[in-house]
Amino acid sequence: MVTLAATAWWGIGRIRGRGLRTALTDPLLRWAVVSAGAIGISAPADEAWHTAFGRDAVLWSPPHLLAIVATFALAVTLLRAGVHAGHHLAPTPTGALSLRMRARS
């Protein structure tokens, strides 16, 4: 949900700042929209899978793989967009990565 909200926030900001036609030419935004759409499709596909085949014996069912790959693709796309916008990755005290603003001179 957080990545979908971040994608929507980023996409709306791009459309407001550059206009719809220009925003649609941004390859990172297109990747984000496709990835977010795949995440949205994976939930009903998973429900249909369970209805047709019952409970999964392993994690690697096609709907689960779709959700995992799409979430990873969306996360990478959002991180690349952050770096492209002048942010950089920095480790935090907890060991996670966060985006930090670069000092601009």
C-alpha positions in Angstrom: 0.0 0.0 0.0 2.8 2.4 0.8 4.5 1.9 -2.6 1.2 2.3 -4.4 0.5 5.6 -2.5 4.1 6.8 -3.2 3.5 6.0 -6.9 0.2 7.9 -7.0 1.8 10.9 -5.2 4.8 10.9 -7.5 2.6 10.5 -10.7 0.2 13.3 -9.7 3.1 15.6 -8.9 4.6 14.9 -12.3 1.4 15.6 -14.1 0.8 18.8 -12.2 4.4 20.0 -12.7 4.9 19.0 -16.3 1.5 18.3 -17.8 0.0 15.0 -18.7 1.6 14.6 -22.1 5.1 15.3 -20.8 4.6 13.1 -17.7 3.6 10.2 -19.9 7.0 10.3 -21.7 8.9 9.7 -18.5 10.1 6.1 -18.7 10.4 5.8 -14.9 6.8 6.9 -14.4 5.7 4.4 -17.0 7.6 1.6 -15.2 6.0 2.7 -11.9 2.5 2.6 -13.4 3.0 -0.8 -14.9 4.5 -2.2 -11.7 1.7 -0.7 -9.6 -0.9 -2.1 -12.0 0.7 -5.6 -11.8 0.6 -5.4 -8.0 -3.1 -4.5 -8.2 -3.8 -7.4 -10.5 -2.0 -9.9 -8.4 -4.5 -9.8 -5.6 -7.6 -10.8 -7.6 -5.4 -13.3 -9.6 -4.3 -14.9 -6.3 -8.0 -15.2 -5.2 -8.9 -16.8 -8.5 -5.8 -19.2 -8.2 -6.9 -20.3 -4.7 -10.5 -20.8 -5.9 -9.3 -22.9 -8.8 -6.5 -24.9 -7.1 -7.0 -24.6 -3.3 -4.5 -23.6 -0.8 -0.9 -23.1 -1.9 1.7 -25.7 -0.8 4.5 -23.3 -1.6 5.0 -19.5 -1.9 5.9 -19.7 -5.6 2.5 -19.7 -7.2 2.2 -17.5 -10.3 0.2 -14.7 -8.5 2.6 -14.6 -5.7 5.6 -14.4 -8.1 3.8 -11.6 -9.9 3.3 -9.7 -6.7 6.9 -10.2 -5.6 8.5 -9.2 -8.9 6.2 -6.2 -9.4 6.8 -5.0 -5.9 10.5 -5.3 -6.4 10.3 -3.5 -9.7 8.2 -0.7 -8.2 10.6 -0.2 -5.3 13.6 -0.1 -7.6 11.8 2.4 -9.9 10.9 4.7 -7.0 14.5 4.6 -5.7 15.9 5.4 -9.2 13.4 8.3 -9.5 14.6 9.6 -6.1 18.2 9.4 -7.1 17.4 11.1 -10.5 15.6 13.9 -8.6 18.7 14.8 -6.6 18.4 12.5 -3.6 20.9 9.8 -2.6 20.7 6.7 -0.6 22.2 6.8 2.9 22.2 4.2 5.6 20.2 4.9 8.8 21.1 3.9 12.3 18.8 0.9 12.0 20.6 -0.4 9.0 17.9 0.4 6.5 18.4 2.7 3.5 16.7 6.0 3.2 16.6 8.7 0.6 18.3 11.9 1.8 18.4 15.3 0.1 21.8 16.3 -1.3 23.1 19.6 -0.2 22.7 22.1 -3.0 25.2 24.9 -3.3 
